[in-house]
Amino acid sequence: MSPADAARVPKKVYLDQNVYGHMLDGGGGDWRKSKVGAVLEAAKQQGTGLVWIGPTHVLETMVATEDARRRDLARTMLEVVDFTRFWHGYELEVVCEFFDFLSHVSPRSVRTRYFLERELRDEPRIWLGALALLALGAPTSTSQADAVRRRKLENRLLHARFATDQNGWVDRMVQAAKGWQTTRQDVFADIDAMSVADIEAEITRLRGEVKRLDKKHYDRLKKDRTVIAAAYGALDVSAALDSAFESPMSLDLTLDTGALVADWPAFQKTAGGRSMPKDVLAAPPEERAFDDNMRVAIIDVAIQVWASHGPLTAGIAYESLLRELQEKLHDRELPTQGVVLDADHAGCLRRVEVFYTEDGLFGTIARELAKVVGERTKGAHTPAVGTSPAELAELLSVAPPA
């Protein structure tokens, strides 16, 4: 695409969750009458920008406690995206990038993308349908809303626990990431057994015990943050694969682990990284391709090496989380409950040209991560970040709001 053609294509715009509430309130119930809404409408009319939303927007709308507010937020989102424009989300983005890595290592290892492409097509439709039901006033599933609320509380509890031993937490996290120290034990079993009331009580108690992150560990976290983000982010692909390939045998039909093992030495020779396990190398080809334990071991090695090559979307999502944790805990504060969902939002920087938030700290972090995306893509994709209506107008080449 020539620069002239690119200039005629509307920029993809992504709004942080809080912006939709601000538009509703700023426009007296009509988002178009708000300053940001006026900018977005002008950009759409002039063909300079169109807004996209993603699964995390729907999840956060779902947990709104007031029925009218939830309905109005859902309606606003649907109207802003013209009932159509929906990003497939963080999980599928991570799977796509992992498959790109596997294809680079061994073009034969990804037999087909049929099942993945089906998910990329169907997931936006399902989420849009759910949002439409919310906009119509359909009652939110109590179990689904409670699950999202609980996830946010559980993450806040983890952060509160970190905050009482911040320096030790940084040391352990760096050690685990650099040494790839993983476990198959259920490390969250104690939290899973807690009631919501128990979680809230422990958070309240721990808030008074928050310690300041000292300069040595602040600097260490800053220095090793990218390595930590890559390691923890790469591990997300395991859960993402389970979610995307729920149909029986869909992942087996998609990936040829036997071919991946066969082509691994040539890749390793040029790119480095660990070898496949000895029992995998000693196994006959049919076992490498069809034995479940073998397949898990092979994919685990691929994930570890992928982490060392810096997964982009997963990396920037965890960088967002770590940067906010670093700043908040350094000031002896706990991050908000939504910090993990902010990380999911940050993952969209890989796909959009303009990211807009009215959260000052998140905006600062997003600007830094946008630079990372530009560097990693060698300038092919460098998103811009705005934090005020006037700045958004400038990014979309429309007149600033009155």
N, C-alpha and C positions, 0 to 999 in steps of 0.2 A: 504494500500500500504506500503510495506516494505521500509526502508531507501535506500536499494540498487535499488529497482524499481523506487523510486522517483528520484534518481540520474540519471537514464537513460531517464527520461522524460524531454524534452527541457523546459527550463524556459520561462514563458510568459514575454515578454518585452514590455514596453510601452514608447514611445518617446514623449516628450513635442513637441508642434507644431513648435517651433523655430528650432528644431534640423533638420527637413526636409529641411528648407531653408539653414541651415549651411552646410548640406551634399551636396546639389546641388552646392553651391558656392565653398565649399572646394574641390569638385571633378571636378571643371571646367565644370559643366553640367552633370556629371555622378556621381551619389551618391556613387557608389561602390568604386570610387577612393578616396573618402574622408577617413579620419581616422576612423570616426565612422562607415562609410559604410563597411570598410574593417573588422572591428571587427564583425559587424552583419553578414557579409557573412561567416566569419570563424566560427562563432557560429552556423550558420545554417548547414554548411558542417559537423561540428563535432557533431551536435545534442545536443548542450548545450543551445540554446536559439532561440526563434522565436518571431518576432515582431507582435503585435496586434495594431489596430487603433480603433477609436470610432467615434460617430457622431460629436463630437466637432471638430475633425480634418477636417471633410468635411465642416462644417460651416465656419471654419476659412479660409479654402482654397477658398471657394466660394466668399469671400469678397476681395480676391486679386484683385487689380485694373488693373494690366497688364495682358492681355490675355495670353501671352506666359508664364509668371511666373505662373499663375494659372494652365495652362495645364501641365507644367513641375512638379509642386508640386503634382498635382493629379496623374500623371504617376509614380512619385517616390514612393508615398505612396502605390499605387497598387503593384508595383514591390517588395517593401520591405515586404509586407504581402502576396506575392504570389497570389494576387487577391482573397484571401479567408478569412483571419483571421480578424474578426471584432467583437469587444466587443459591446454588445447591448446598452450600454450607461448608464449614470447617472440616468435618469428618471426610466427606467425599473428596475435598480438595487434597487432603493428606494422602488418601488412597491413590488418587491420580498421580501425584508426584512420586509416590513409592513405585508405582507401576512404570513410570518413566525411568526411574533408576534401574529397575530390573531389566527393562528393555535395553538400556544402555549397556548393562553388564552382559546380557544374553538375549539377543533379539528373539530367540526361540522360546524363552522362558514364559512369555505372556502369549498363550495360544490365541486368545480372543479377548476382546473388551466388550463383548455383547452384554454380559451381565452388569458390568460397570456402567455402560452407556444406558442400560435400562434404568438403573438407579438414578443416574444423572437426569434422565428425562422424567421419571415418575416422582421423585422426591419433591421437587418444586410444586408439582400439581397437588400432592397430598398436603403439603404445608399451606399452600394457598387456600385449599378447601377448608382446612382447620381454621384459618384466619377469617374466612368468609362466615363460618358458623359463629365465631365469636362476634363478628360485626352484626350479625342478625340477632344477637342476644341469647344465643344458645348457652345453657349453663356449662361452665367449665367442669371437666371431669375432676372430681375431688382428688382422686388418686394421682392423676397426672400433675395437677397444680401443687399438691402436697409434696410430690417427689422433687419438683424443681425447688420449692421453698426449702426442703430438707437439704438438698444438695448445696444450696447457698449457705445454710447454717453450718453444715459439716465442714465446708471449706473455711468458714470463719473460725470454727473451733480449731482446725489444724493450724491456721495462721496465729491464733491466740497461743497455742502450745509452742509454736516456733518462737513467738515473741518473748516467752519466759526464759528461753535459752538461745538467744539469737546467734551468738558467736558459735556455739556448738552446732547449731543447725546448719550454718554456712559450711563449717568444716565437714560435717557428715555428707552434706549434699554434694560438695565438690569431690569428695572422695568417692562417693557412689557413682557420680557421672563419669569421672576420669577412669575409674576401675571397672565400669560397667557392672556394678554390683546389683544384680537383680534377684528377685525371689518370687517363688510361686505361692508363698504363704499369703494368707489373707491378713494383710497388715492393718486393715480397717475394721476388723471383726469387733473390737471393743466399741468403736463409734456406731457401727451398725446395730449393736445391742442397746444403745442408749435411746431413751425417749426424747422427743423434741424439747420437753421441759428440762430434762437433764442436760442436754446440749446447751441450751440458753443459760442455765444456771452456771455451768462451768465457764462459759465465755465471760459472763459477768464477773465471776471470781478472778479469772485470769487477767482481766483488763487492768486490775490493780497491781499486777505483778510484771507488767511489760517492762523489759529492759531495753536500753539503748544499744544499737549496733555500734560497736566501737570502730575507730577509723581503720584499724588493721583489717577487720573483717568486712567493713564496708568496701574497702579497696579490693579485697580479695574477691568478693562477690562481683564487683564491677569488672575485674580482670577476667574472671572465669565464667561470666554470665552466659556468653555465647555457647561455650562448651556444655554448660548445664542445660541450657534451653534446647540445644540440639539433641542431647541424650534423652531428656524427659519427653521432648516433643516427638521424637522418633518412636518411642514406645506407644504413643497414642495410636499408631497404625494398627496395632494388634486388635484393640477394641473396635477400631473403624472397619477393619476387615470383617470382623464378626457381624457388625451391623449391616454392612453393605452386601454381604454374601450369606444371607439367611437361608436362601433356597437350598435344599439338599444337593450336594455335589457341585454347586455353582463355583466354588473356589477351586475344587479339584479339576473341573473342566477348564478353568481359566489359567491356572499356573502349572507349568511343567517344571517341577523342582529338579527332576533328573537332568534336564537340559541346563538348568542354572548351575548345578554342581559341575557338569562337564565343561562349561565355559568359564567357570570361576577362576581357575589358575591363570588364564590369559589376562583377565581383568586384574587379578591380584598382582601380576608381574609389573603392570604399568601404574596401577593406582595404589597398591599396598593394601593394608587391612589384614585381618586374621584369616586363617585357613578354615576350611570346613572341618568339622569334628572327625576324628580318626575313624569312628564307627560308620560315619556317613561315607567316607572315602573308601572304606573296605567293603561296603555293601554293594550288591549287584544293582544294575541300573533300574530294574523294576521295583526294587525296594525304595530306592531314592525317590521314585516317581509316585509310588502308591501307598507306602507304609506311613500311617498317620504320625507316628513318633518321629520318623525320619523327616517328614515334611515340616513338622514344627521346628525341629533342630535346624534345618536348612534355612527356613524363613527367619528364625531368630538371629542367625549369623548375618543374614542379609540386612536385617533391621539395624544391627549394631554397626555394620560398616556404612550403611546409609547415614547413620547418625554422625559418623566421622566426616562425612562429605557435606554436612550442613543442610538438612531438609529446610526448605525455605518457609513454607506456610506454618508448619509446626514450630519451627525455630522462632519466627517473629511473634507467634502467639504466646509462647512461653517467655520470650524476652519481655513482652508487654507485662505479663504477670510478675516476673522477677523484678523488673524495674519499679513497678508500683510497690511491691513488697519492700524493696530496698529503701525507697524514699520514706514510706510510711513508718516502717519499723525503726529506721534511723532517727525519726522524730518521736519515737515512743508512742506511736499510734497504730491502731489496727486498720487494715484496708477495709473497704466497704464489702458487704456481702456479695456484691455483683462483680468483684474484680476478676473472677474466673470467666464470667460471661463476657466481660470486656476483652479478655484474651481471645475468645471466639470471634468477637467483632473485629479485632485487629487482624485476624487471619485473612480478611477480605482485601487487605492492602495489595495482595497478589493479583487481584482481579479488577479493581476499580481505578479510575483516574483521580477521583476526588473523594476524600474522606472528611466528614464534618462532625465535630463534636463541640459541645459547649462546656465540657469538663476541662478545666485548665491543666491539671496534671496529665490526664489521659491525652490531651492534645499535644503536650510537650513530648510525651512518649511516642505518640503516633508519628510525629514529625521525624524523630530520630529513626524509627523503624522504616519510614518511607524512604529515607536515604539508604538504609540497608538493602531494601528491595531494588532500588536503582543500581546500587553497586553490584549486587548479586546477579542481576539480569544484564549487566554491562550497558546500562542506559536504555535497554529496550522497553523497560516499564518503570517509570518513576512517578508514583502517585503523589498528589499534592494534598496537604491537610489544611483545613480552615477551622477557625474557632469563633468567628463572628459573622453576622449577616453580611457586613461590608466585604469581608475577606472572601466569603463564599461567592458573592456577586462578581468579584474580580476574577476568581478562578473560573467562573462560568461565562465570563465576558458579557455580563449584562449590567444594566444600570444599578447602582446601589439603592437599597430601599430607602424610602423617605423617612 
